[in-house]
Amino acid sequence: MKNEITIILRAFPVIAHDHRTGREEALTITVTKEQLQAATLVGQSSNELLERMLDRQGYTLLEAGTPDKLTVKLTVKLDVAELWRIYGGEG
């Protein structure tokens, strides 16, 4: 049995201030569509979400660009007989 998982991502180019080094850095922050939807649900903008994520890592957001839209597809091969042999065969 094959299962395909699709993850929709947004990759934001940002300029952030690194508090550890005191320098500005160009970074890419990638978030899922679901993370953006959850932020919107609680009244946060995408910039506020990025600010929170960067703050946890010791950065301050200075500027956020327009995100690139990415779609990642993962194919998972699920062999139930093999899983049963490895994990479920005993008690």
Secondary structure, 3 states (H helix, E strand, C coil): CEEEEEEEEEEEEEEEEECCCCEEEEEEEEEEHHHHHHHHHCCCCHHHHHHHHHHHCCEEEEEECCCEEEEEEEEEECCHHHHHHHHHCCC
